[in-house]
Amino acid sequence: MLTLNVIKENPEEVISRLAKKHFDGRDAIEKIIELDKVRRTAQAEVDKNLAEVNSLSKTIGMLMKDGKKDEAEAAKSRVADLKEQNKSDESAMKEAETLITQILYTIPNLPHSSVPEGKHAEDNVIEREGGPMPHLMADALPHWDICKKYDLIDFELGVKITGAGFPVYKGKGARLQRALINFFLDNAREAGYMEVQPPYVVNEASGYGTGQLPDKEGQMYHCTEDNLYLIPTAEVPVTNIYRDVILDAKDMPVKNTAYSACFRREAGSYGKDVRGLNRLHQFDKVEIVRIAHPDTSYNDLDEMVSYVQTLVEKLELPWRILRLCAGDMSFTSALTFDFEVYSAAQKRWLEVSSVSNFESYQANRLKCRFRGEDKKTQLAHTLNGSALALPRIVAALLENHQQEDGRVKIPAALVPYTGFEYID
């Protein structure tokens, strides 16, 4: 969430930058400033009363010793009144602090100055693109038909077992999944990311820490009896490793990678865009996360984007990188780059990764800090990216690498992981 200091220092600038994300923040910002005045007034009263209590407490013993019992009793009465007043002031202060936090949770992150204007995906800016664009035969199949032809993924069986959006991977389809997971993890490790294996369910504090709560509460699977949430991405548990942690600046950036299953309700999804692997309720993904120094976090972001580019290049897929416009960015992001790969059979681009810098927005919720040479602590910056999400990668691999004889060729970089060169 935004820090109180950022809001107080230049509220009009904050309101203006929020408007770029098409969020009207004036009422919320003005309410926060008003509540902060209440909080500071109450705090000043508490401090003043405590100072008087301390002073009176020192004199009571002396008054008693000098036989000035009445004056001592009057001082005691005054101390009792001041303590009672402090209870009221502390209650007002806590109430104001609680309300401030509640409002802050509803305000999105401020977009970076380089974020383009715009409301929808059509307003995103193509940064660069590459990769071989396939030219398929006229009777090329979409991935759901390839999956059925070679018995790779059974969507109907998933419906029987669980429901729509929970496919069952079989045979070479299951092996392809495992191969991609290991391929992505090995590449991340070679790039300096330490692998962790996180839980797939998190508590409410973790959801609030990375900003999924309260913003995405309706999109998360909630285990109500235990008040736990199935993770929508490994970003949530991995970033929460650093909740309430003070790092040493010399150890930054901290780089982690993790594989996890991901769970998303995707409420309201329907139509052609959800067919096959295009949109699932459960899917596999390898995530990369960095905890970075504020001075270098945008260099870190560039490094992460370049790293994800190497992955799609190794998979021999046509790709493009989009700088998201303000209206298409997530609630928590300051700057996001999306990766898309081209689906030749569907003749459309599919998003396979988002790489984002959240600046101090998540870190403020998490109380993730670092200590520099001056021994003072300050908020870190957090970043994360998909590297990569499997469903649409699999869809593009199956469609783009179809051969004239109907077989699907596995990219050379992936063959050591699959153990086979063709799906046939």
C-alpha positions, 0 to 999 in steps of 0.5 A, a space after each residue: 500500500 502507499 505510505 502515509 508520507 507519500 500521500 501527505 507530501 504531495 496529495 494532489 500528485 498522488 490523486 493525479 497519478 491514481 487518475 492515470 489508472 482510472 481510479 478516483 482517489 480524491 475522497 480517499 486521500 482527503 479522508 486519510 489526511 483528515 484522519 491523520 490530523 485526528 491521529 496526530 492531535 490525539 498523539 500530541 495529547 497523549 504525549 503531553 499528558 504522559 509528560 505531566 503524569 511523569 512530572 506529577 509522579 515525581 512530586 507525589 513522593 516528595 509532597 508526602 515526605 514533606 507532610 503535604 498530604 492534601 497536595 499529594 492527594 490532589 496530584 494523585 487525582 490529577 494523575 488518575 484524570 490524565 490516565 483516563 483522558 489518555 485512554 480516550 485519546 489512545 482509543 481515538 488514535 487507534 481508531 484513526 489508524 485502523 481507518 487509515 489502514 483500511 482506506 489504504 488497502 483500497 487504493 492501488 499503487 501509483 503508476 511509474 512515469 513511463 506507464 503509457 496512458 490508456 484504458 484497455 489492452 488495445 492501448 498497450 505498447 509493443 516494446 519489441 518482438 521476435 522469434 520465428 513466425 510459423 507458417 502452418 498447413 491449411 488443416 493445422 489443428 488447434 491445441 485442444 484437437 491435438 490434445 485429443 488426437 494424441 491423448 495428451 490432455 483430457 478436458 472432459 475427464 477433468 470436468 468429471 473429477 472436478 469441473 471445467 478448468 481442471 484438465 487431466 494431463 496424460 502420457 506425453 502431455 504429463 511428461 511435457 508438463 514436467 519437462 517444462 517445469 524442470 526446464 524453467 527451474 533449471 534455467 532460473 537456478 542457472 540465472 542465480 535464483 534460489 529455488 524454494 518450494 512454498 505452500 499452496 495455501 496461505 493465511 489472510 495476512 499473506 494475502 494482504 501482504 502481496 495485495 491479493 486481498 482485499 482486491 482479488 478476494 472474489 477470485 481466490 479459492 477460500 477455505 472458510 473453515 480455516 480461513 486459508 486461501 489457495 494461492 493464485 501464484 507462487 508470488 504470494 507465499 514466496 514474497 511473504 517469506 520476507 514479511 516482517 524481515 529486515 535484510 542487509 543492503 549488501 545481500 540485495 537483490 534477493 532472488 528466488 524461484 518457485 514452481 507451484 500449482 496456481 488456483 484462480 476462480 476466474 469468475 465471469 470467464 466465458 466464450 472462445 477465449 477460455 477454450 482448451 488451455 487458454 484459461 484454467 482454474 488450476 494450472 502450473 507456473 514457475 515464478 521468479 521473485 526479487 527483493 531489490 534496493 530502491 535505487 536499482 529495482 528498475 535495473 532488476 526489472 530490465 534484467 528479469 524481462 531479458 531473462 524471460 525473453 531468453 526462455 521464449 527464445 529457447 522454446 522457438 516461439 514467436 513472442 512480443 513484449 508489451 508495456 502495459 497501459 495504466 488501465 490494464 495494469 494490476 492493482 499493485 503494480 507500478 510498471 508491468 511488461 507482458 509477454 505474449 506468444 503467437 498461437 498459429 492455429 488460433 491466429 492470436 497472441 496469448 499472454 504467458 508472463 507478466 513481469 512487474 515492479 511493485 516498488 515499495 507498495 507490497 513491501 509497506 504491507 509486508 514490512 519488508 525492509 533493509 538496513 544500509 551502511 547508515 544502519 537506518 531501515 527503509 522499505 525494499 522494492 519487490 518484483 516478480 514475473 512468470 517464468 513461465 506459466 505453462 498452459 498457453 506455452 503448451 498451447 503455442 508449442 503444440 500448435 506452432 510446432 505441428 509438422 506436415 505429417 501431423 506430428 508435433 516437434 519438441 524444441 531442441 532445448 526441451 528434448 533433454 527434459 522430455 526424453 522424446 523429440 516428437 509427439 506422435 
